[in-house]
Amino acid sequence: MAGHARSWGEMRARNIYGNSIEIGNLDVDAYSLGAYWTHSWEDEAYFDAIVMHSWLRIDTESVADYSSCLHGMNGWSLEADKKFSISEKWVIEPQAQIYWQYQQPIFRHHWSVV
């Protein structure tokens, strides 16, 4: 699986007088690549594995000279499911999932970088 996303915008807020004022800008750009694998058993149980990497960049900038930047994202997910019949009409289907992701945030002000 692969994808691309692009977004940008202007952030506005209302002050105590009800006026709409510009407070900053937002820019998002991402390219993603991932893989998906499923294994099913005859008893209708299954196991899913997903891994994805995004070349992600999110930039924000405020009129107060604060900015932030988020780079990259890695993630994976594992999921398992098994059906149990409790009667002819009712089935219980418990599921379990583990999900992990990593992002690298950078916050900037005119005198420091965190």
Secondary structure, DSSP 8 states (H G I E B T S, - for coil): -EEEEEEEEEEEEE-TTS-EEEEEEEEEEEEEEEEEEEEE-TTS-EEEEEEEEEEEEEEEEETTSEEEEEEEEEEEEEEEE--EESSSS-EE--EEEEEEEEEEEEEEETTEE-
